[in-house]
Amino acid sequence: MKTLAYILSALAVFGLAFWAYRENYTTQQVLKETRSLQRQIGSAQIRLGVLKAEWAYLNRPDRLRELAELNFDQLGLLPLRPDQFGRVDEVAYPQVPLLPITNGVDVSTMAAEGAKP
């Protein structure tokens, strides 16, 4: 009986050792993937910073003003002025035309005819 317990204990130890060995390599693989993803995120953040700097450089007001002046004959762009802006309540929305009623129904007459005294 003791030998059976020793054999089962040894098999359990071997099984747990094999499981721990596999978990160790799985964990190392996940850590490698995590480091790779962090490097990719870092490089994407650097690219995003460069793109934001380029966008800011290309959208300088003096540059845009010069481009608008150079291409005025094709685009017709004028500089913005404060008096060009208004409030929302000043906007005149078009009236929605009502549909004509062609087959009207007199509701008060129908109620009087259908009611029993």
N, C-alpha and C positions, 0 to 999 in steps of 0.2 A: 504494500500500500504506500510505503514511503517512497519507493522508487517511482511509482506512478505520479505522486505529488511532485517529486523532483523533476521528472520529465515534463510534466505540464507546466511547472514553474519556469523551466529552461525554455520551453517553447513560447511561453508568454513573454519572457525577456527578449528572445530573438524577434518575436513579432513586434514588440514595442520598439526595439532598436531599429528594425527595418522601417517602421512607420516614422520614427523620428528622423531617420536618414532621408527619407523621401520628403518630409516636411521641410527639412533644412534646405534641400535643393529647390523646392518650390518657392520657399521664402526668398532665397537668393535670386531666383529668376524674377520674381515680382519686384524686388528691390532694383534690379537692373532696368526693368521696364519703367519703374518710377523715375529713376535718374534720367533715362532717355526722354521721358515726357517732360521732365523739368527743364532739360536742356532745350527741347523744342519750344516750350513756353517762353523761356528766356530769349531765345532768338526771335520768336514772334513779337515779343514786347519791344525788342530793339528795332525790328523792322517797323512796328507801329509808331515808335517814337520818330523814326526817320520820315515816315510818311506824314505824320502830323507836322513836322518841321517844314517839309516841302509844301504842304498845303498852306501853312501860315505864310511861307515865303511867296507863293504864287497868288495869294489873296491879299496882298498888301494894298491898301487903298490907293496909294500913288500909282502903283502898277496898273490897277484896274481902271483908274481914271485915264491914264495914258492910252490904254487899249480901247476904252470907250471913245476917246477923242479920235484915235486913228481910224476906227471903224464906224464913225458916226454916220457916214453916208449909207452904209449897208444896214446898220442896226438901229439907228435913230435913238440911241440911249441918251437920256438927259440926267444930270445929277439930281439926287433926291433933295427935296426941300421940306421943311417942317409943315408948311401949309398944304402939302399934298396928302397928309394923313387926316383921317376923320374918325369919328366914333361909330360904333356899331349901330347905335340907334338912329344915326343919320342916313343909313343905307336905305334906299327905297326899293323894296322888293316888289316884283310885279304881282298884281292881283290874280288869283286863280279864278278863271271864269267858272261860274256855276252852270251846271248842266240844266237844260230846260226840262220842266216836268211836262210830259206829254200825256200820260194816262194817270190822272189824279184820282185818288180814292177818298171819298168823303167818309171819314171815320165816325163822326157823330151820328150820321144817318144809319149806318150799318148797325151801330150799337142799339139804336132805337128800334129798328126793324127786327133784330134778332132777340130782343128782350121780350119775355112773356109777362103779361100783366098778372 
